[in-house]
Amino acid sequence: MKIYGRANSINVRKVLWAADEIGLAYEREDWGRGFRPLTDTAFERVSIFRAIPVVEVDAVLLRESQAIVRYLAARHGRDDIYPTDLAARARCEAWMDWGATDFYENCRPVFHGLVVKNPAYSDPAMLARAIDAWSDHMGMLDQTLAAGGPYVMGETFTIGDIPVGLVVNRWFSIPFERPEFPAVSAYYDRLAERPAYRRHGRNGTP
């Protein structure tokens, strides 16, 4: 398996974490911000969508991190982390999609403003609104984990935890004043018991 994308990309990290959880061997090439641009013709031969990650596996090119993670778990029969029961699978996928959309939506401007130092995200009022909205969603996660954790699906780790866990890592890794969410803090520590999360999530990189 070959993974195209820089290792500090939150979307590439989803695939790296999943690959390590499943126990897959892979090679990786750096592409994206700070490395070779996605407009390079060499990357366009892999994908015209100019987004990472892209994975070459089973002689097939796959794009979109969520789809890749689901494919790898299903391809390797990991029903322990990707349920085959349709209702449970839908709940798991809902957590994945929430982690990549609503939960991440207000993480993104905070990350780009405070870590990347992107001028487009430097307005203090805009950052304050994003932090408030992100905190609101973090409160939803905290309430859910407190009522039925320790993982998003309950007692066992699933791929639903992968997008959510990476956004939680950014919550604790970006320097800003944040409210306390005890269940999320416990979740962060619980995820850190997993070697793959320590390599690709809680590894000192926001």
C-alpha positions as a LaTeX table, in Angstrom:
\begin{tabular}{lrrr}
\hline
Residue & $x$ (\AA) & $y$ (\AA) & $z$ (\AA) \\
\hline
Met1 & 0.00 & 0.00 & 0.00 \\
Lys2 & 1.22 & 3.48 & $-0.87$ \\
Ile3 & $-0.06$ & 6.61 & 0.86 \\
Tyr4 & 0.30 & 10.00 & $-0.79$ \\
Gly5 & 0.27 & 12.90 & 1.69 \\
Arg6 & 2.23 & 14.66 & 4.42 \\
Ala7 & 2.18 & 12.99 & 7.83 \\
Asn8 & 1.06 & 16.15 & 9.66 \\
Ser9 & $-2.19$ & 16.42 & 7.70 \\
Ile10 & $-5.18$ & 15.55 & 9.89 \\
Asn11 & $-6.76$ & 13.63 & 7.00 \\
Val12 & $-3.60$ & 11.66 & 6.21 \\
Arg13 & $-3.27$ & 10.88 & 9.91 \\
Lys14 & $-6.68$ & 9.19 & 9.84 \\
Val15 & $-5.38$ & 6.73 & 7.27 \\
Leu16 & $-2.04$ & 6.23 & 9.03 \\
Trp17 & $-3.81$ & 5.56 & 12.34 \\
Ala18 & $-6.22$ & 3.10 & 10.73 \\
Ala19 & $-3.42$ & 1.31 & 8.88 \\
Asp20 & $-1.47$ & 0.86 & 12.12 \\
Glu21 & $-4.56$ & $-0.31$ & 14.03 \\
Ile22 & $-5.15$ & $-2.95$ & 11.35 \\
Gly23 & $-1.45$ & $-3.85$ & 11.13 \\
Leu24 & $-0.85$ & $-2.92$ & 7.49 \\
Ala25 & 2.52 & $-2.26$ & 5.90 \\
Tyr26 & 2.73 & 0.84 & 3.73 \\
Glu27 & 5.05 & 3.38 & 2.19 \\
Arg28 & 4.28 & 7.08 & 2.18 \\
Glu29 & 5.25 & 10.08 & 0.05 \\
Asp30 & 5.12 & 13.68 & 1.29 \\
Trp31 & 2.69 & 15.84 & $-0.68$ \\
Gly32 & 0.88 & 19.03 & 0.26 \\
Arg33 & 1.63 & 22.15 & 2.31 \\
Gly34 & 5.37 & 22.47 & 2.88 \\
Phe35 & 6.18 & 19.68 & 0.40 \\
Arg36 & 5.51 & 19.04 & $-3.26$ \\
Pro37 & 2.40 & 20.93 & $-4.37$ \\
Leu38 & $-0.80$ & 19.11 & $-5.24$ \\
Thr39 & $-0.87$ & 21.02 & $-8.53$ \\
Asp40 & 2.26 & 19.14 & $-9.64$ \\
Thr41 & 1.61 & 17.05 & $-12.74$ \\
Ala42 & 3.08 & 14.01 & $-10.95$ \\
Phe43 & 0.31 & 14.24 & $-8.34$ \\
Glu44 & $-2.36$ & 14.92 & $-10.94$ \\
Arg45 & $-1.50$ & 11.56 & $-12.48$ \\
Val46 & $-2.60$ & 10.07 & $-9.16$ \\
Ser47 & $-5.60$ & 12.34 & $-8.55$ \\
Ile48 & $-7.00$ & 15.39 & $-10.29$ \\
Phe49 & $-8.80$ & 16.45 & $-7.11$ \\
Arg50 & $-5.70$ & 18.07 & $-5.55$ \\
Ala51 & $-6.41$ & 16.74 & $-2.08$ \\
Ile52 & $-4.64$ & 14.35 & 0.26 \\
Pro53 & $-4.62$ & 11.57 & 1.17 \\
Val54 & $-4.67$ & 9.33 & $-1.85$ \\
Val55 & $-3.97$ & 5.65 & $-1.33$ \\
Glu56 & $-2.92$ & 3.06 & $-3.87$ \\
Val57 & $-4.02$ & $-0.34$ & $-2.62$ \\
Asp58 & $-5.16$ & $-3.54$ & $-4.33$ \\
Ala59 & $-4.19$ & $-1.91$ & $-7.67$ \\
Val60 & $-6.85$ & 0.74 & $-7.01$ \\
Leu61 & $-6.44$ & 4.45 & $-6.30$ \\
Leu62 & $-8.67$ & 5.67 & $-3.48$ \\
Arg63 & $-9.29$ & 9.22 & $-2.27$ \\
Glu64 & $-11.11$ & 10.83 & 0.68 \\
Ser65 & $-9.82$ & 9.83 & 4.10 \\
Gln66 & $-13.16$ & 8.63 & 5.49 \\
Ala67 & $-13.77$ & 6.34 & 2.52 \\
Ile68 & $-10.20$ & 5.00 & 2.72 \\
Val69 & $-10.47$ & 4.18 & 6.42 \\
Arg70 & $-13.78$ & 2.37 & 5.88 \\
Tyr71 & $-12.37$ & 0.46 & 2.93 \\
Leu72 & $-9.29$ & $-0.71$ & 4.82 \\
Ala73 & $-11.30$ & $-1.88$ & 7.83 \\
Ala74 & $-13.83$ & $-3.72$ & 5.65 \\
Arg75 & $-11.19$ & $-5.13$ & 3.29 \\
His76 & $-9.34$ & $-6.71$ & 6.18 \\
Gly77 & $-12.41$ & $-8.02$ & 7.98 \\
Arg78 & $-12.02$ & $-5.83$ & 11.04 \\
Asp79 & $-15.60$ & $-6.01$ & 12.23 \\
Asp80 & $-14.29$ & $-5.39$ & 15.75 \\
Ile81 & $-13.60$ & $-1.77$ & 14.79 \\
Tyr82 & $-16.10$ & $-1.42$ & 11.89 \\
Pro83 & $-19.36$ & $-3.20$ & 12.79 \\
Thr84 & $-21.15$ & $-5.32$ & 10.22 \\
Asp85 & $-24.54$ & $-4.88$ & 11.90 \\
Leu86 & $-26.16$ & $-2.19$ & 9.75 \\
Ala87 & $-27.51$ & $-0.08$ & 12.61 \\
Ala88 & $-24.18$ & $-0.16$ & 14.46 \\
Arg89 & $-22.30$ & 0.55 & 11.24 \\
Ala90 & $-24.51$ & 3.57 & 10.54 \\
Arg91 & $-23.85$ & 4.92 & 14.05 \\
Cys92 & $-20.12$ & 4.38 & 13.60 \\
Glu93 & $-20.14$ & 6.16 & 10.24 \\
Ala94 & $-22.21$ & 8.98 & 11.72 \\
Trp95 & $-19.48$ & 9.57 & 14.30 \\
Met96 & $-16.86$ & 9.55 & 11.57 \\
Asp97 & $-18.78$ & 12.05 & 9.46 \\
Trp98 & $-19.58$ & 14.29 & 12.43 \\
Gly99 & $-15.91$ & 14.26 & 13.39 \\
Ala100 & $-14.93$ & 15.38 & 9.89 \\
Thr101 & $-17.67$ & 18.00 & 9.45 \\
Asp102 & $-19.51$ & 19.70 & 12.35 \\
Phe103 & $-16.85$ & 18.84 & 14.94 \\
Tyr104 & $-13.97$ & 19.90 & 12.71 \\
Glu105 & $-15.64$ & 22.95 & 11.13 \\
Asn106 & $-14.65$ & 25.35 & 13.93 \\
Cys107 & $-11.41$ & 23.57 & 14.75 \\
Arg108 & $-10.12$ & 24.51 & 11.30 \\
Pro109 & $-10.06$ & 28.32 & 11.70 \\
Val110 & $-8.54$ & 28.01 & 15.18 \\
Phe111 & $-5.80$ & 25.73 & 13.84 \\
His112 & $-5.09$ & 27.95 & 10.84 \\
Gly113 & $-5.17$ & 31.12 & 12.92 \\
Leu114 & $-3.10$ & 30.02 & 15.92 \\
Val115 & $-0.84$ & 27.28 & 14.51 \\
Val116 & $-0.43$ & 27.84 & 10.76 \\
Lys117 & $-0.62$ & 31.65 & 11.26 \\
Asn118 & $-2.64$ & 32.02 & 8.09 \\
Pro119 & $-3.51$ & 35.74 & 7.72 \\
Ala120 & $-6.97$ & 34.83 & 6.48 \\
Tyr121 & $-7.76$ & 33.50 & 9.98 \\
Ser122 & $-6.13$ & 36.23 & 12.09 \\
Asp123 & $-9.23$ & 38.22 & 13.05 \\
Pro124 & $-9.63$ & 37.95 & 16.87 \\
Ala125 & $-13.43$ & 38.19 & 16.73 \\
Met126 & $-13.62$ & 35.42 & 14.14 \\
Leu127 & $-11.32$ & 33.22 & 16.24 \\
Ala128 & $-13.39$ & 33.87 & 19.37 \\
Arg129 & $-16.57$ & 32.82 & 17.54 \\
Ala130 & $-14.87$ & 29.68 & 16.25 \\
Ile131 & $-13.60$ & 28.76 & 19.72 \\
Asp132 & $-17.08$ & 29.24 & 21.19 \\
Ala133 & $-18.67$ & 27.06 & 18.50 \\
Trp134 & $-15.96$ & 24.41 & 18.80 \\
Ser135 & $-16.43$ & 24.40 & 22.58 \\
Asp136 & $-20.16$ & 23.87 & 22.08 \\
His137 & $-19.51$ & 20.75 & 20.00 \\
Met138 & $-16.87$ & 19.58 & 22.48 \\
Gly139 & $-19.56$ & 19.82 & 25.13 \\
Met140 & $-21.77$ & 17.51 & 23.06 \\
Leu141 & $-18.96$ & 14.97 & 22.90 \\
Asp142 & $-18.31$ & 15.32 & 26.63 \\
Gln143 & $-21.96$ & 14.69 & 27.43 \\
Thr144 & $-22.05$ & 11.63 & 25.16 \\
Leu145 & $-18.86$ & 10.14 & 26.61 \\
Ala146 & $-19.97$ & 10.79 & 30.18 \\
Ala147 & $-23.27$ & 9.00 & 29.55 \\
Gly148 & $-22.01$ & 6.05 & 27.50 \\
Gly149 & $-18.25$ & 5.98 & 26.97 \\
Pro150 & $-15.40$ & 5.38 & 27.23 \\
Tyr151 & $-15.40$ & 5.49 & 23.39 \\
Val152 & $-17.84$ & 7.19 & 21.05 \\
Met153 & $-19.62$ & 3.89 & 20.36 \\
Gly154 & $-19.54$ & 2.77 & 23.97 \\
Glu155 & $-17.29$ & 0.11 & 25.44 \\
Thr156 & $-15.13$ & $-0.61$ & 22.42 \\
Phe157 & $-12.88$ & 1.38 & 20.12 \\
Thr158 & $-14.08$ & 1.74 & 16.52 \\
Ile159 & $-13.06$ & 3.69 & 13.46 \\
Gly160 & $-15.65$ & 6.22 & 14.61 \\
Asp161 & $-13.03$ & 7.31 & 17.15 \\
Ile162 & $-10.43$ & 8.10 & 14.49 \\
Pro163 & $-11.70$ & 11.44 & 13.11 \\
Val164 & $-13.06$ & 12.44 & 16.52 \\
Gly165 & $-9.84$ & 11.54 & 18.33 \\
Leu166 & $-7.71$ & 13.60 & 15.96 \\
Val167 & $-9.87$ & 16.70 & 16.48 \\
Val168 & $-9.65$ & 16.12 & 20.25 \\
Asn169 & $-5.86$ & 16.04 & 19.90 \\
Arg170 & $-5.98$ & 19.47 & 18.25 \\
Trp171 & $-8.22$ & 20.75 & 21.06 \\
Phe172 & $-5.55$ & 19.91 & 23.62 \\
Ser173 & $-2.53$ & 20.74 & 21.43 \\
Ile174 & $-3.44$ & 24.25 & 20.21 \\
Pro175 & $-2.56$ & 27.02 & 22.70 \\
Phe176 & $-5.76$ & 28.84 & 23.68 \\
Glu177 & $-7.90$ & 29.20 & 26.78 \\
Arg178 & $-10.37$ & 26.32 & 26.77 \\
Pro179 & $-13.16$ & 25.17 & 29.07 \\
Glu180 & $-12.79$ & 21.94 & 31.02 \\
Phe181 & $-14.51$ & 18.82 & 29.77 \\
Pro182 & $-13.66$ & 15.93 & 32.15 \\
Ala183 & $-15.05$ & 13.11 & 29.99 \\
Val184 & $-13.17$ & 14.38 & 26.93 \\
Ser185 & $-9.95$ & 14.59 & 28.97 \\
Ala186 & $-10.44$ & 10.98 & 30.10 \\
Tyr187 & $-11.14$ & 9.99 & 26.48 \\
Tyr188 & $-7.93$ & 11.67 & 25.34 \\
Asp189 & $-5.96$ & 9.69 & 27.91 \\
Arg190 & $-7.77$ & 6.47 & 27.02 \\
Leu191 & $-6.93$ & 6.90 & 23.32 \\
Ala192 & $-3.29$ & 7.51 & 24.27 \\
Glu193 & $-3.13$ & 3.93 & 25.54 \\
Arg194 & $-3.25$ & 2.89 & 21.88 \\
Pro195 & 0.20 & 2.84 & 20.19 \\
Ala196 & $-1.25$ & 3.90 & 16.84 \\
Tyr197 & $-2.79$ & 7.01 & 18.41 \\
Arg198 & 0.47 & 7.91 & 20.10 \\
Arg199 & 2.21 & 7.65 & 16.72 \\
His200 & $-0.30$ & 9.55 & 14.63 \\
Gly201 & $-2.53$ & 11.44 & 17.04 \\
Arg202 & $-1.10$ & 12.43 & 20.39 \\
Asn203 & 2.43 & 12.77 & 19.07 \\
Gly204 & 3.16 & 16.44 & 19.80 \\
Thr205 & 1.69 & 17.65 & 16.50 \\
Pro206 & $-1.62$ & 19.57 & 16.59 \\
\hline
\end{tabular}
